[in-house]
Amino acid sequence: MPGAKISALGCYVPPGVLTNPDLEKMVETSNEWILERTGIVERHIAAPDVATSDMAVEAARVALTQRGIDAAEVEVVIVCTVTPDMFFPSTACLVQDRLGAKGAWGFDLIAACSGFIYGLTVGSQLVMSGAHKKVLVIGADTMSRIIDYTDRGTCILFGDGAGAMLIEPAEPGEGYVGALNEIDGSGGEYLKMPAGGSRMPATAQTVADRLHFVKQDGGQVFKFAVRKMYETCKTLLDTHGLTAKDVKLLIPHQANRRIITATAERLGMNCDQVVINIERYGNTTAATIPLATRDAIESGRLKKGDLVLFAAVGAGFTIGATLWRWSY
Ligand SMILES: CC(C)(COP(=O)(O)OP(=O)(O)OC[C@H]1O[C@@H](n2cnc3c(N)ncnc32)[C@H](O)[C@@H]1OP(=O)(O)O)[C@@H](O)C(=O)NCCC(=O)NCCS
């Protein structure tokens, strides 16, 4: 069975920035509160005419340019998102067409903040099974379209962005090491967008009741995330006979700085082992992991041969962690 490696990475964030002082003018909050409780300083917000597929295409182009290949060589496009341009056609179809990935098939993957982790698992399995040689996994979310900017409990947290990784066959000793994914649907009530699906289709009333926005019980999500991020990482490492000391970098989903530092502390990792860039982007849902990986590479913290642990918890609840031996 061939291995699978991440051979290229591309990211895109829209130029518009929403700062904490901007939010102070919109809801009853303060820069100090947001910084202390979340670690976020600013987030990027897409212009009104920009949708998720637009950011996904930009990120994918960067990855393909870095790898020096034509889009026609891509065999599968997986778009991880909870903010598709529309329910159907899938955002993967829109991206495939715009990119010119002529021979590719693909689909959207809905796993909220764990989307990119699940995408890496699915993409690597498609390569390791021998079925495909070039799988593009894209995490892209325009969270600003489903955030209620009158709800101070959620509007301070989220931003927009996209990231893409190309997965290809690997040589022994590089690339994919393992993954552990889980769902706990009993937590579905704590983080959701209630209306717009078949359970509660859009009506004038659902719009008036603001049910097409993210609703969250922040405390419940926080507690679950802190516990499961740690447990999942620990179990995955144990399964492979590894300890936190073997990991060069933990690249976690960026939901709240306190969730990340609590996870790292429980794993016994020091700050040099953890990537945090939430201050600049907020929570971009499926895009946080590639954005944080890009920052780790650009700052020289992630190099060929390093063992990297990606981990996330998201709405659902969805949970995932995956280990890779970095390949470039
Ligand atoms: C949302 C979150 C930042 C709130 O932080 P917290 O420390 O848990 O704060 P609480 O919810 O306990 O609220 C504490 C107080 O701050 C208030 N508060 C909430 N948002 C506020 C804001 N933006 N500014 C000022 N005060 C705020 C609350 O109303 C509450 O006031 P009260 O005690 O008078 O009721 C935090 O719970 C969190 O990050 N949860 C996880 C969210 C997440 O990760 N979601 C995505 C999952 S991938």
Ligand as a Chemical Component Dictionary entry (heavy atoms), coordinates in Angstrom:
data_LIG
# 
_chem_comp.id                   LIG 
_chem_comp.type                 NON-POLYMER 
_chem_comp.pdbx_formal_charge   0 
_chem_comp.three_letter_code    LIG 
# 
loop_
_chem_comp_atom.comp_id 
_chem_comp_atom.atom_id 
_chem_comp_atom.alt_atom_id 
_chem_comp_atom.type_symbol 
_chem_comp_atom.charge 
_chem_comp_atom.model_Cartn_x 
_chem_comp_atom.model_Cartn_y 
_chem_comp_atom.model_Cartn_z 
_chem_comp_atom.pdbx_ordinal 
LIG C1  C1  C 0 -17.832 32.089 23.786 1  
LIG C2  C2  C 0 -16.750 32.170 24.859 2  
LIG C3  C3  C 0 -15.617 33.025 24.381 3  
LIG C4  C4  C 0 -17.359 32.822 26.093 4  
LIG O1  O1  O 0 -16.355 32.906 27.082 5  
LIG P1  P1  P 0 -16.646 32.440 28.572 6  
LIG O2  O2  O 0 -15.474 32.743 29.357 7  
LIG O3  O3  O 0 -17.121 31.020 28.506 8  
LIG O4  O4  O 0 -17.782 33.408 28.974 9  
LIG P2  P2  P 0 -19.240 32.998 29.445 10 
LIG O5  O5  O 0 -20.013 32.429 28.300 11 
LIG O6  O6  O 0 -19.124 32.190 30.695 12 
LIG O7  O7  O 0 -19.778 34.396 29.764 13 
LIG C5  C5  C 0 -19.279 35.166 30.814 14 
LIG C6  C6  C 0 -19.954 36.499 30.791 15 
LIG O8  O8  O 0 -19.420 37.249 29.695 16 
LIG C7  C7  C 0 -20.487 37.724 28.899 17 
LIG N1  N1  N 0 -20.069 37.813 27.508 18 
LIG C8  C8  C 0 -20.236 36.933 26.527 19 
LIG N2  N2  N 0 -19.718 37.384 25.389 20 
LIG C9  C9  C 0 -19.207 38.611 25.680 21 
LIG C10 C10 C 0 -18.550 39.580 24.916 22 
LIG N3  N3  N 0 -18.276 39.405 23.606 23 
LIG N4  N4  N 0 -18.131 40.699 25.540 24 
LIG C11 C11 C 0 -18.372 40.900 26.840 25 
LIG N5  N5  N 0 -19.018 40.020 27.606 26 
LIG C12 C12 C 0 -19.415 38.884 27.030 27 
LIG C13 C13 C 0 -21.589 36.734 29.099 28 
LIG O9  O9  O 0 -22.847 37.316 28.775 29 
LIG C14 C14 C 0 -21.461 36.414 30.555 30 
LIG O10 O10 O 0 -22.068 37.417 31.313 31 
LIG P3  P3  P 0 -22.978 37.031 32.578 32 
LIG O11 O11 O 0 -22.025 36.329 33.515 33 
LIG O12 O12 O 0 -23.435 38.349 33.038 34 
LIG O13 O13 O 0 -24.033 36.139 32.040 35 
LIG C15 C15 C 0 -16.242 30.771 25.262 36 
LIG O14 O14 O 0 -17.251 30.071 25.944 37 
LIG C16 C16 C 0 -15.814 29.948 24.094 38 
LIG O15 O15 O 0 -14.879 30.270 23.408 39 
LIG N6  N6  N 0 -16.477 28.809 23.864 40 
LIG C17 C17 C 0 -16.129 27.919 22.814 41 
LIG C18 C18 C 0 -16.649 28.490 21.555 42 
LIG C19 C19 C 0 -16.133 27.768 20.360 43 
LIG O16 O16 O 0 -15.024 27.354 20.355 44 
LIG N7  N7  N 0 -16.957 27.661 19.326 45 
LIG C20 C20 C 0 -16.593 27.096 18.110 46 
LIG C21 C21 C 0 -16.348 25.651 18.298 47 
LIG S1  S1  S 0 -15.279 25.056 17.114 48 
# 
loop_
_chem_comp_bond.comp_id 
_chem_comp_bond.atom_id_1 
_chem_comp_bond.atom_id_2 
_chem_comp_bond.value_order 
_chem_comp_bond.pdbx_ordinal 
LIG C1  C2  SING 1  
LIG C2  C3  SING 2  
LIG C2  C4  SING 3  
LIG C2  C15 SING 4  
LIG C4  O1  SING 5  
LIG O1  P1  SING 6  
LIG P1  O2  DOUB 7  
LIG P1  O3  SING 8  
LIG P1  O4  SING 9  
LIG O4  P2  SING 10 
LIG P2  O5  DOUB 11 
LIG P2  O6  SING 12 
LIG P2  O7  SING 13 
LIG O7  C5  SING 14 
LIG C5  C6  SING 15 
LIG C6  O8  SING 16 
LIG C6  C14 SING 17 
LIG O8  C7  SING 18 
LIG C7  N1  SING 19 
LIG C7  C13 SING 20 
LIG N1  C8  SING 21 
LIG N1  C12 SING 22 
LIG C8  N2  DOUB 23 
LIG N2  C9  SING 24 
LIG C9  C10 SING 25 
LIG C9  C12 DOUB 26 
LIG C10 N3  SING 27 
LIG C10 N4  DOUB 28 
LIG N4  C11 SING 29 
LIG C11 N5  DOUB 30 
LIG N5  C12 SING 31 
LIG C13 O9  SING 32 
LIG C13 C14 SING 33 
LIG C14 O10 SING 34 
LIG O10 P3  SING 35 
LIG P3  O11 DOUB 36 
LIG P3  O12 SING 37 
LIG P3  O13 SING 38 
LIG C15 O14 SING 39 
LIG C15 C16 SING 40 
LIG C16 O15 DOUB 41 
LIG C16 N6  SING 42 
LIG N6  C17 SING 43 
LIG C17 C18 SING 44 
LIG C18 C19 SING 45 
LIG C19 O16 DOUB 46 
LIG C19 N7  SING 47 
LIG N7  C20 SING 48 
LIG C20 C21 SING 49 
LIG C21 S1  SING 50 
# 
